[in-house]
């Protein structure tokens, strides 16, 4: 059975207002019903306001039966900024997928997250919308998604008020399988606020996965984000480069 982290979701954790989670990374290619998933460990070096060193652990679970698919993600990360103490961030994500057409699926998701470094006390998200499969080839997969999400956000910059807004989320993603042991996946998102399109986010994430031994895979991921209106003291653009080992299980 071929394993791979796909690439398609909506809403992750990268910056103070530009946190965007790549949910496609939660999916695992499988033709069988039941539970499957992965657990991973990453070490990364990141630069935005300051230089950062971080350690991240995550667990992804998937349950599939007929046309139904449920995805669950739990991620915890500890960050150290230059000579300061370690700070933490976390994200919990639940997604339901109903495939009512061979190339069209309906999705609903709910997410909660926090990030002390990016001054996010709490961000809650719920969203709904379709995703479309654009290709028929198994080794080259392309997707397009159009969703609407509700966002509740509380920042800790002592200036920005609590926000309750609706955002659109359009994304394009692809997954390439040039060989049986190597895969490349990438997703790009555009997320404007519906009442103020000048308040928008752009994020792109690209991952390279190389099978090592049995269910163990080496993964390198590069993420870049731009936020038109981040929290006070947080830059508009940020990037993150991380590498680690992932273990897949059935």
Secondary structure, DSSP 8 states (H G I E B T S, - for coil): ----B----S---SSTTT----GGGG-B--SS-EEEEEEEEEEEEEESSSEEEEEEEEEEEEEEETTEEEEEEEEEEEEEETTS-EEEEEEEEEEEEEEEETTEEEEEEEEEEEETTTTEEEEEEEEEEEEEE----SSEEEEEEEEEEEEEEEESSSSS--EEEEEEEEEEEEEE-SSSSEEEEEEEEEEEETTEEEEEEEEEEEEEEEEEETTEEEEEEEEEEEETT--TT--SEEEEEEEEEEEEE-
